[in-house]
Amino acid sequence: MERMDTTHSPSLTGKTCTIQHNSTNRNNQNEISSSTTIDMLKDCCNNKLVKTSDKHAKFLLENLNLLRKQKELCDVILIVGQNKIPAHRAVLSACSSYFKAMFTGELAESRQTEIIIRDIDEYAMELLIEYCYTSRIVVDEKNVQMLLPAACILQ
């Protein structure tokens, strides 16, 4: 169920600022709190409306990771050992200069949908790709010796 709220506020210049936001009941993902609206109204008095969110980057990464796990909108498959890892070139390129060079240069891989990655442990690659999408990785005694060389290669 979607609700449209409108807030009107007279500004110091006599102009009226209007803020509209949608509220949904699904996970409250699109709901704007009243304190956020108040902050937005303060900026409205300067004939500007600025909305920033500390949660946006996390929300974006979570949804990109969900798309990856569901194999939706993935434009590359990394083949590492016996594993096939679907991913998004833009995400990999943003996280790794290795992938950025691979996908934006004149290398053959820039045009391939399946790319064989050699010299990187398949488990380490899975962990590092997961890190690209979650900004979280667990390094322990069992995986550190395979992760460090892989991280060095991927830059």
Phi, psi and omega in degrees: 000123184254140180233135178254121177251141177235133178240129177249139179217125176289135179266174180294338181271003180088354178277156178255129177264137178241129177240125176242140173214150179264139173244136176234156178271347182283103176060009180052029185289332184252011185275134178255128183285160181295327178293325176295319179298320179297316177299320180293324179293326178300315178290334181297329180295342177264019183060027176227152173232115182238123178238121175238156181221127175286343184268349187299313182298317179296316179300316180298311180298317180301318181286324174296320178294321177298316176301317180298313181296329178271003180057039179253135178061015176286137181243009176207148173237122177268126178256113182234110186062235179266356184269141171246119185246109177287146181201177177247125181305319182297318179294313180298318181294324179290334183263341189217125177292334175300309180289324178299315178296321181296316188270339183253351180268196182266012179295152179301327181298337181294342181249356182268147176267336175241128184233126177275125178254123180252163174066017175230131178299136185295324178291319178298319179297317178301315180296319182288323176294318176302320178298320178303325184265345185235345187059030180222132176212142177255120177251124179223183182299330184283330186246352186299322183289337176266333181287316184300312177297322179295317179296323178295319179294315184282344177055000000 
